[in-house]
Amino acid sequence: MNSINKLIVSTVKILPKSVVFLFAKKYIAGTTLQNAVDIVKKLNSKGIVATLDVLGEAITQNSDAEATRDECFRVLDIIEKNKLDSNLSIKLTSLGLNIDEEFCYTLVRQIVEKAKILNNFIRIDMEDSPFTSATIEVYKKIRTEFDNVGLVLQAYMKRTLNDIESLKELKPNYRLCKGIYIEPEEIAYKGKEEVRENYLKALNKMLDIGSYVGIATHDKYLIDEAYKIISERNLPKDKFEFQMLYGVTQKLRDKINSDGYKIRVYVPYGEHWYPYSIRRMQENPQVARYVFNSIFKFN
């Protein structure tokens, strides 16, 4: 089954982007900021909060990184203007991390500073392993000056527990996710159960040091285990939230919301929707299979 799924994902990659978009749009707000604003308003009306994400990564020109910064400024202004209950997530390679770390830091600092002025919050996303250490270093540098910035760590990375330990003095605001990038087994857990086990270890360790944690998962097992941890610790609701991707496991999302827990939905938008959509399919090949079946009537 895995080999079939991999084949289908590979096949979807060679389809025209216009065709893939017909199915990928379930998982992105659209190509414009207004598309994203409309989605966030609908989520907010249900009592669900959001984080907006300007799609795009691994840029190679300073001017493109500066354009991403300017779009982030625009997002923050629009959130304020529309009184949306949303913060902003950023990927550092879209802000020049793969060009120059100091240049990237300068742009990120400008974004975090603007968010601080607007009483908003910036989440620094984690990308694939070549950028893990540099991302953490940028976060650490900014965190010494600003408290409205948080970090993402990935449970499938074998270094994650050590990273939590090394960052404990900063008491970071975390998003904890399983991880989606394809990494070598030397540095990342591959088995479903070992990833789950490390996720729960990381969650407990984050809570032990007093961090606020965004429990980011669509795995019902992990959500059920998180419920148990919350109950056992008698954890106040201002110490955690649940997080999910837009368009994924909506019934489970709504259940968490109806259970009275804060749930935040990651709402991506932008012209660079294609790489994001392909990663979603790699993470969940059933999506790619659905696309393939719908087009080619494959059974």
N, C-alpha and C positions, 0 to 999 in steps of 0.2 A: 504493500500500500504506500509506503514512504517513497519508493522509487517512482510509482505512478504519480504521486503528488508533485514530486520534484520535476518530473517530465511536464506536467501540466503547467506548473509555475513558469518553467522555461519557455513553453509554447506561448503562454499569455504574453510574455515579454516581446515576442515578435509580432504581435497583433498591432494594428494601427492604434495610436494613442486615443484617437477619437472613439474607438470602439471600447477600449479599456475604461475610458472616462464614464461611459454610460453606467458601468457597474461600480467603479471606484467612488463615484460621487456620493454614495451612501455613507462613506467614511470620511469625506471632507465637506466642509461647509460650502465650498465653491471657490471660484477664482478671485473674487473681490472681497474687500473688507466689509462692504455692505452685506454681502452674503453671510459673512460670519456674524455680523451684528444681529441680523434677523434670527439666526439660529440661537444665539445667546439669549436674546429676548424671550424666545419660546421656552428655553430651559429655565430661565429665571422665573417665568410665570408659573412653573411647576415646583418652585422652591429648590431648584438645582443650580449650583454655581458653576463657573467655567474658568478655563484658562485658554487664552487665544495663542495660536502659534502661526507665525509667518513662515510658510513652507519655503525651503531652500537651504542648501548646505554646501560645504566644500567649494566656496567661491575662490577665485584665484587673483582677483584684482581688488586693490584698495577701494576703488570707486564703487564696486559692487557691495563691499562690506559697509561702506558709508551709506549706500542706498538702503541696505537692510536696516541699519540704525535709524535712518529717517522714517522708514515704514513702522518701526517699533514706536518711535515718537508719535506717529499718527495714530497707531492703535491705542496708546495710552490716552491721547487726547479724546478719541472717540469713546472710549470706555467712560471717561469722565463726563463728556457731553451727554451721553445717553444714560448715565447713572446705571451702568451695567454692573452686576455682581460678577466680576471677572478679573483675573490677573493676566499676566503675560509670561509665556514660556519662550526661551530663546536657545538656539543652537549656536555654539561658539564658532563652528567652522563657517557659518553664514556671516560671521562678524570678523573673519580674518585670522582665526586661530592657526590655520595651516599656512598663513603667510608670515605672520610675526606675532608672538605672544603679547608683547608689550603694546603693539598697535591694537590688538583685540581687546586687551584689558582697558585701554582708553575708551573704546567705543562702549564696552559693557558698563563701565563706570558711568558714562554719560546717560545710558538708559536707566540704570538703577537710581541715579540721582534724580532724574525727571520723575520716575515712579515714586520716589520718596516725597517729592514736592506735591504730587497728586494723591498721596496716601494710598499708593498701590504697591504691588509686590511683584518681583521678578523671579521666575524659576529658571535656573540654568539646567538645561537638559544634558543628559549624558549620551555621548555618541560611542563609536566603536573604539576598541582598545588602544589604537595609536594615539588617541587624544584624551585618554582617561586621566593620566597624571597632570597634563597641562590644564585640563578643565578644572581639576581640583585646586591647582595652584592659583588660577585666576579667581576662583570662588574664595579661597582663603584670603587673598589680598583684598578683595572687595569687602568681604565680611568683617574685616578689622575696622572698616569705616562705616558700613551700612548694615542695618538689621533687617531690611526689607528685601532680602535675597536668600534664595534657597537652592538646594542642590539635589540632583537625582543620583541614586546609586542603584546598581543592577544586581539582583540576587544570584544570577548565574555566574557572575565573576568570582573567582576563587579569592581575590584580594579584598572583597567587600568588607568582611568582618574586620580586617586590619585597617581599612580606610576609616571605618566608623570609630575604631579605637584612636587612630591618629588625629581625628577631627573633634574628639569629644569635648575639648576645652571650649570650642566655639559653639557647642550645642546647636548644630545646624537644624534648620527647618528642612526636612527631607521629603522627597518623593521616593518611595521604594517600589521598584518594578522588577519583573523577572528578567527582562533583557530581550532584545530582539535581533541584534546584529549577529552575523555568523562569525563565531570566534573559534580558534583552535582549542582542542580539548586540554592542552597544557595549562590554559589560563581560565577556562570556563567549564562549569558543570554542564553535562549534556543530558543526563537522565532526568525524567520528569520528577521522580521522587526526591532525588538529591537537590534539585533546584528548589522544590517546595521546602525541603528541610532547611536549606540555607536561607531561604526567604524568611522563615519563621524565626530562625536564629538572629538574623539581621534586624527584624522587627522588634524582637525582645530587647536586643542590645541598644537600639535607638531609643526605645522607651526607657530603658534603665538609666540612660544618661540625661533624660529629661527633654529629649528632642520632640518637637511637633512632627508627626509623620503623616504624609499622604500615602495611604495604603492603596497602591495602584495595581489592581489585578482584576481579571475577569474570571479567575479560577474560583469556582464556588467552594471548593475544599478550603482554599486559603482564606476566603471571606468568612466561612464558618469558623475556622480556627481563630481568625482575628476577632470575631464576636466573642469567642471564649476568653481570649486574652483580655479584651476590654472588660468583660464581666469579672474575671478573676482579679484584675488589678483595680477594679472600680474606677476605671479611667475616665476623668472628666472629658466632656465633649469638646472642650477647647484645646485638647492635646492631640487630636487626630482628625482625619477625614478619610473618606474613601474616594478613589479616583478611577475613572474609566475613560476609554477612548470614545469619541463620537461615533455612533452607529453600531456599537458592539454591545451585545448582551443587554439590551435595553430593558427587558423584563427584570433582570437581576438588579440593574441600576435603579429601577423604579421601586423595587422591594426595599432596597437599602434606604431609599428616600422615605418610603412609607414607614419604615422602622424607626424613623426619627434621627437618623445619622446624616451628617453632612456628606454630600456627594458632589464631586467636582468632575466635570466632563472636559476632556482635552479636545479643543475645537481648532483643527488646522484649516488653513485656507491659503490660496495663492496660486500663481501661475506654475510654480514648481511642484505640482501635485503628483507627478508621475513616479519619481523615486520613492516617495512616501507610500504610495499605493502598492507598489511592488513589494516593499518591505512588509506591509500588512499581509499581503498574499503569502509571502515566505513564512511569516509567523503563523498564519492560519490558511493552509493550502486549500481548505474547503471553499474559501472565497474564490480562489483561482479556479477550482473545479466547477463552481457555480457559473463563473464567467464562461468557461470552456463548454460546459454542457449547454448553456443557453444559446451559444453561437453555433456550435457544431452538433448539437443534439447527441452528445457523447453519453453513453450509458455504461 
